[in-house]
């Protein structure tokens, strides 16, 4: 294979894997965050609309209206008032909401700053759950910044520095998880470290981390998380099987078989979770695998590919397209094009 094409595909797969980080946004349950703030027992409820409470009320109203930038400012005013009242818990939960809003607005550097404050405060009060949460999100955010730096043509040195920051946060998360025997923290750390290796093009190491991540997810994860874990491992195997590493491993057929198994598992978990977008993606990847399978399926891959692409289109027709978004529309369009190509006897290679 031409080296330029091989490198382009490797970059495409790396970007696809890192894109999953962008999708992993913390649950934004505004009322829960506000309940955490208002039940911190540090605001004197006997005083009608004390300054700290006023800032919170304003922030809540702006947040509910979708005026997120103004809400951030109001939450920051609340934090200043909470600090003067030695209300660490109130500050923590306000910073969490600010970090979420910055991330929603794609203000990733500001979100990093907020999670850094969260980490510092959580360490002060020795809240291990929030410490792990902060390390997880910081690891994610630094990877997002690294990917953006790559796309914007930033220096490789800056990109690697951001990846190194991500590595450091995920490594800290892993250390804490192991010391506490916290399987959830270890699971997030394995996933994150796998993505760090993928960002560096270290597919063998990424594969090892994703295998361990999937094993933990199978025990403690939700159906949605299991589907994502299958996807990440399959992507690592796809990169390995299509690179010069294939001949070194001498196991291309085994790698193909394992990818197919993982994609069917991904589809099953996505269906269980009711996530139609994940399900479409899984069937799309299966179609691509079968269409290129050749002797691996005794040249019976084309009918299977046609079946999988048809499943994608069926989901697209039966699901509200607004729920699938532009990604779902793109997948459906791609499936239709590839199905047409198969029907005309020209298999398009992804």
Phi, psi and omega in degrees: 000140178301134185298323180296317178295318180300316180294322179296318179293320179299318178295322180296316181291323177298315180297321180296320180291317181290336178298332179295336176292319179301328183280344183271075179265142179299149176302130182256081178259094188302314184298323179295317179297317180293325177296320177300319181291312188283345178258017180284356173061029179245347177266128181284104184290347180284341178268121184290118177051060172298154184310317181298317181291325179298315179300321180294317180299316179297315180299318180300314183295316179295320180298312182295330180280350182086011176274072193292321181295318177292325178296321178301315179299318180293321176295324177295322175296320177298317180299318179298318178291321179295323179296322179291339178260010182056036180265083183293319182296318177299317178300315182304309186287331175291320177297323178300315181293321178298316180299319179297318181292319176300319181293319178300324180275006181062029176264074192290324179294321177294325178294322175301315179300317180295316180291333175294319175297318179300315180299315181298314180292320180295324177292326178296318182266003178056044176269097186294328179297314180288329176298313179297320180298318180294315179299320179299311183290324177295319176301316179298312186294320179295327176292321177299315180296323178295318179294321178294321178298321179295316182292330182270006177072026178292169182293147177299328180297318179292319179298315180294325178298318179293319177297321178297321177297318177299313178304315181298317181291318178293325178294320177296319177299317180297318180299315179294316180302317179293320181293327180265354188053043179268102185295329179293316178295317179298320181298313179296321181294317178300315179299312181297316180294327175297318179293325177298314178297321179297320179298331180268358182076019181266077191289327179296315179293321178299318180301316181299314180294319181291328176295317179290324176297315180296321179299318178289318179300322180299332182269324189234352187275164172281168179301321179297316179294323178295320178298316179295322180296319177298318180299314183296317179294318179297322178295320178296318179294324178297318179294319180295314185291339182257010181247181178295347180291339183303310183292328179293322180282331181059036185219040185297320180294318179295321179295320177298313181300319181292323177299316180299315179302315182294321181292323176292323176295317178302316180297319181295316180292321179296319178296319178298322180281347183073023181264097185291330179292316176296322181294317177299318180298318181297314179295324178298315180294324176296317177301317179295319179297311182295324183293339181252008192287329179054233184291343180299332178244024181055036177063026175253017185286330185298314177300322178293321178298315179300319179298316183290317177297324178294323177297321178300312181295323179297316178297317180300323180285327185269352183247143177299119184298331179295331178285333180275333178072189183294329179295317178296320179296320179295319180295316180297319180296318179296318180296319180297317180296318182287326177294319176299319181294320177295318181295331179269003175086013179239103181280119178276128178270128181296000000 
